[in-house]
Amino acid sequence: MSTAPTSLSVPANGLLLHVLEWPAPAADSTVLLLHGFMDAARTWDFVATSLAARGLRVIAPDLRGFGDSPRVPPGGYYYFTDYIYDVADLVDALVPVGSRLFLVGHSMGGSVATQYAGSFVERAAGLVVIEGAGPPDSTHDLAPDRMRYWIEEVRAVRARPERSYPSREDALRRLAANHPRVPESVLETCLDALARTLPDGRVAWKADVLHSTPAPVPFFAEAWRAFARRVTCPVLFVSGGPLGWHPLDEEARLGAFPTLQRAEIEDAGHMMHWTHPAELSALLLRFFGAP
């Protein structure tokens, strides 16, 4: 990766979150990059350096319990609403009122960005959703079963040792199995952002193991569409093509945005910021109107 960004520690919603900043002198626009599930801020570097080189200030947090941000204390959990609260505090702390803020969210980060932009419409100058229209829809009658399943899974996770691997190479093989289309050189760089070495030399993921449990509140697409309908800024949806992630009702969800532009990076797949960072950066720069 290129020049290392600056690391910041920013109070947000009761935690001191780790945030990366790629500064740009005299920039009047800030791009906030929000990573997806089981990802981390540093893997945005492939894209962030290109944006910063064009005069945009770029910030990317490790969301709570991911990357180098702290985990919730014992007894806590990762409720989706906490992510939106975190973003609200980060924006207020790092982005001056009156300056332009572009929100870019990949996968889970796309849902976070959409819900923030629908709640704080005056703050967002633009929203980019990178295959982040949410998981499969749920019905309300599943809520009781989901609640019990959540409790059982959290109990099980807390009762067993955290999973680790004998070596960095073993962890890399696991990452490659999850992302078979991503070049090994990219995965090696991403592994540094996603994994940590334990005192005994074994390797474990930085993400809190609680993230592997199902959230107690199911995802309801109609609630997501309600946030999308409130978004007043221009919106760009980027697809990774047929190999990406597309919920069955994706068209109905995207149709809720009052205005929407669409782009596709053919055969990029879901992790397009890893597989096709140059193409994705070019799309973002055009959408931002960067010189």
C-alpha positions in Angstrom: 0.0 0.0 0.0 1.0 3.6 -0.4 1.8 6.3 2.1 0.4 5.5 5.5 -2.5 7.6 6.7 -2.6 9.3 10.1 -4.2 7.4 13.0 -6.7 9.2 15.2 -8.5 8.3 18.3 -11.9 9.8 18.4 -14.6 9.6 21.1 -17.8 8.3 19.7 -20.9 7.0 21.5 -18.9 5.9 24.6 -15.9 4.3 22.9 -12.6 5.7 21.6 -12.7 4.7 18.0 -9.7 4.3 15.7 -9.9 6.4 12.6 -7.6 6.8 9.7 -7.2 10.1 7.9 -5.6 10.8 4.5 -5.4 14.6 4.7 -5.4 16.9 1.7 -4.2 20.5 2.1 -7.0 23.1 1.8 -9.6 20.5 1.0 -13.2 21.7 1.3 -14.7 18.2 1.0 -14.4 15.2 3.2 -15.0 11.6 2.1 -16.1 9.2 4.9 -15.4 5.6 4.0 -17.4 3.0 6.0 -16.2 -0.6 5.7 -18.4 -3.7 5.6 -18.9 -6.7 7.9 -15.7 -8.3 9.1 -13.6 -5.7 7.3 -11.6 -2.8 8.6 -10.6 0.8 7.7 -7.1 0.0 6.4 -8.3 -2.1 3.5 -9.8 1.1 2.0 -6.2 2.3 1.4 -6.4 1.1 -2.2 -9.2 3.6 -2.8 -8.4 6.3 -0.2 -5.0 7.1 -1.6 -6.4 7.8 -5.1 -9.1 10.1 -3.6 -6.6 12.0 -1.5 -4.3 12.5 -4.5 -7.1 14.4 -6.1 -7.5 16.9 -3.3 -10.1 15.2 -1.2 -9.7 14.7 2.6 -10.5 11.1 3.4 -11.4 9.6 6.8 -12.2 5.9 7.5 -13.1 4.5 10.9 -12.7 1.0 12.3 -16.3 0.5 13.4 -16.7 -0.7 17.0 -15.4 -4.2 17.5 -13.6 -4.2 14.1 -10.0 -3.5 13.2 -8.2 -1.5 15.9 -11.3 0.0 17.5 -12.2 -1.3 20.9 -14.7 -4.0 21.6 -17.8 -3.4 23.7 -17.3 -4.1 27.4 -18.6 -7.3 29.0 -22.3 -7.5 28.9 -22.5 -5.2 25.8 -23.4 -6.1 22.2 -23.2 -4.7 18.7 -26.7 -3.3 18.0 -26.9 -1.9 14.5 -28.2 1.5 15.8 -24.8 1.9 17.6 -23.0 2.2 14.2 -25.2 5.1 13.1 -24.7 6.8 16.5 -20.9 6.3 16.1 -21.0 7.9 12.7 -23.0 10.8 13.9 -20.4 11.5 16.7 -17.5 11.0 14.2 -19.0 13.5 11.7 -19.6 16.1 14.4 -16.1 15.7 15.7 -14.2 15.6 12.4 -16.2 17.4 9.7 -16.8 21.1 10.1 -20.4 22.2 9.7 -20.8 23.8 6.2 -18.1 21.7 4.5 -19.1 19.1 2.0 -19.4 15.5 3.3 -19.5 12.5 1.0 -20.6 9.2 2.6 -19.3 6.0 1.0 -20.4 2.7 2.5 -19.6 -0.8 1.4 -21.9 -3.7 2.2 -22.9 -3.2 5.9 -21.3 0.2 5.8 -23.7 1.1 3.0 -26.7 0.5 5.2 -25.0 2.5 8.0 -24.4 5.4 5.6 -27.9 5.3 4.2 -29.5 5.4 7.6 -27.2 8.2 8.7 -27.9 10.2 5.5 -31.7 9.7 6.0 -31.5 10.9 9.6 -29.1 13.8 9.2 -30.0 15.0 5.7 -28.4 18.4 6.2 -25.0 16.9 6.6 -24.7 14.7 3.5 -23.6 16.3 0.2 -23.5 12.9 -1.5 -24.0 9.2 -0.7 -22.4 6.2 -2.4 -23.8 2.8 -1.6 -21.5 0.0 -2.7 -23.7 -3.2 -2.7 -25.0 -2.0 0.7 -28.8 -2.3 0.4 -29.0 -4.7 3.3 -29.4 -8.4 4.0 -32.4 -10.5 3.1 -35.7 -9.2 4.3 -37.5 -10.6 7.4 -41.0 -10.8 8.6 -42.1 -9.7 12.1 -43.4 -13.1 13.0 -39.8 -14.3 13.0 -38.8 -11.9 15.8 -39.4 -14.3 18.8 -37.4 -17.1 17.3 -34.7 -14.7 16.3 -34.5 -13.4 19.9 -34.1 -16.9 21.4 -31.5 -17.8 18.7 -29.5 -14.7 19.5 -29.4 -15.5 23.2 -28.4 -19.1 22.6 -25.7 -18.1 20.1 -24.2 -15.4 22.4 -24.1 -17.8 25.3 -22.3 -20.4 23.1 -19.7 -17.9 21.8 -18.9 -16.6 25.3 -18.5 -20.2 26.5 -15.9 -21.3 24.0 -12.3 -20.1 23.4 -11.7 -17.6 20.6 -10.7 -19.2 17.4 -7.1 -18.8 16.3 -4.7 -20.2 13.7 -1.2 -21.7 14.2 0.4 -19.2 11.8 -0.1 -16.2 9.6 -0.1 -18.5 6.6 -3.0 -20.5 8.0 -5.0 -17.3 8.6 -4.2 -16.2 5.1 -5.5 -19.5 3.7 -8.7 -19.0 5.5 -9.1 -15.5 4.1 -8.4 -16.8 0.6 -11.1 -19.5 1.1 -13.6 -16.7 1.9 -12.4 -14.5 -1.1 -11.2 -16.9 -3.8 -11.3 -14.2 -6.5 -9.1 -11.7 -4.7 -5.4 -11.7 -5.7 -3.1 -13.2 -3.0 -1.0 -10.1 -2.9 -4.1 -8.0 -2.0 -5.2 -10.6 0.6 -1.7 -10.5 2.3 -2.0 -6.7 2.7 -5.6 -7.0 4.0 -4.6 -9.7 6.5 -2.4 -7.1 8.3 -5.6 -5.0 8.8 -7.8 -7.9 9.8 -5.7 -10.1 12.0 -3.5 -9.9 15.1 -0.7 -12.0 16.6 -1.4 -13.4 20.0 1.3 -13.6 22.7 1.8 -17.3 22.0 2.4 -16.6 18.3 -0.9 -17.8 17.1 -3.0 -15.5 14.9 -6.6 -14.4 15.5 -9.0 -12.0 13.8 -9.2 -8.5 15.2 -13.0 -8.5 14.9 -14.9 -9.4 18.1 -16.2 -12.9 17.9 -19.6 -11.6 18.9 -20.0 -10.3 15.4 -20.4 -13.9 14.3 -23.8 -14.1 16.2 -27.1 -13.0 14.6 -28.4 -9.6 15.7 -31.5 -9.9 18.0 -33.5 -7.6 15.9 -34.2 -8.9 12.3 -33.6 -6.7 9.3 -36.8 -5.2 7.9 -36.4 -3.9 4.3 -39.4 -1.5 4.7 -37.6 0.3 7.6 -34.5 0.6 5.4 -36.6 2.0 2.5 -38.0 4.6 5.0 -34.5 6.0 5.6 -33.7 5.9 1.8 -36.8 7.9 1.1 -35.6 10.7 3.4 -32.2 11.0 1.7 -32.1 14.4 -0.1 -28.5 14.3 -1.5 -27.4 12.7 -4.8 -27.0 8.9 -4.5 -24.8 6.5 -6.4 -25.2 2.8 -6.2 -22.3 0.7 -7.4 -22.7 -3.0 -8.3 -20.0 -5.6 -8.6 -21.9 -7.4 -11.3 -23.6 -10.8 -11.1 -20.9 -12.1 -8.8 -21.7 -9.4 -6.2 -24.3 -9.4 -3.4 -27.9 -8.6 -4.5 -30.9 -9.2 -2.3 -34.0 -10.4 -4.1 -35.8 -7.1 -3.6 -32.8 -4.9 -4.4 -34.7 -3.0 -7.1 -37.5 -2.1 -4.7 -35.0 -0.9 -2.1 -33.1 1.2 -4.4 -36.3 2.7 -5.9 -36.9 4.3 -2.5 -34.2 6.9 -3.1 -35.6 10.1 -4.5 -32.7 10.4 -6.9 -30.4 7.6 -7.9 -27.4 7.1 -10.2 -26.2 3.6 -10.9 -22.9 2.1 -12.0 -21.5 -1.4 -12.4 -18.0 -2.8 -12.4 -18.5 -5.9 -14.3 -17.2 -9.1 -12.7 -15.7 -7.2 -9.8 -17.7 -9.1 -7.2 -18.7 -7.9 -3.8 -15.3 -6.9 -2.6 -14.7 -4.4 -5.4 -12.6 -2.1 -3.3 -10.1 -5.0 -3.1 -10.5 -6.4 -6.6 -11.0 -3.2 -8.7 -9.9 -0.2 -6.6 -8.8 1.9 -9.6 -12.2 1.5 -11.4 -14.1 2.2 -8.1 -11.9 5.2 -7.4 -12.6 6.6 -10.8 -16.4 6.2 -10.3 -16.2 7.9 -7.0 -14.2 10.9 -8.3 -16.6 11.4 -11.2 -19.6 11.3 -8.8 -17.9 13.8 -6.4 -17.0 16.1 -9.3 -13.4 16.1 -8.3 -11.1 18.1 -10.6 
